[in-house]
């Protein structure tokens, strides 16, 4: 932040609750934060090739449900990123 002339005071603290049943999928989504696919039109979605590995790391038991939850988070993130 300092490299851009910013301090912690420049940011408002926002607390976001994550429901316990979504927590495993949230951890995977958060871990995939550097795995966005991009092209000429910008960000297009997550690289799903890394998801099985991340699900193993986070010991996700119900991968089908986690994938569904991750896709909802991905779709919401894309809407925010592409908002004009």
Buried (B, 14 or more C-beta within 10 A) or exposed (E): EEEEEEEEEEEEEEEEEEEEEBEBBBBBBEBBEEBBEEEEEEEEBBEBEBBEEBBEEBEBEEBEBBBEBBBEBBEEBBEEEEEE
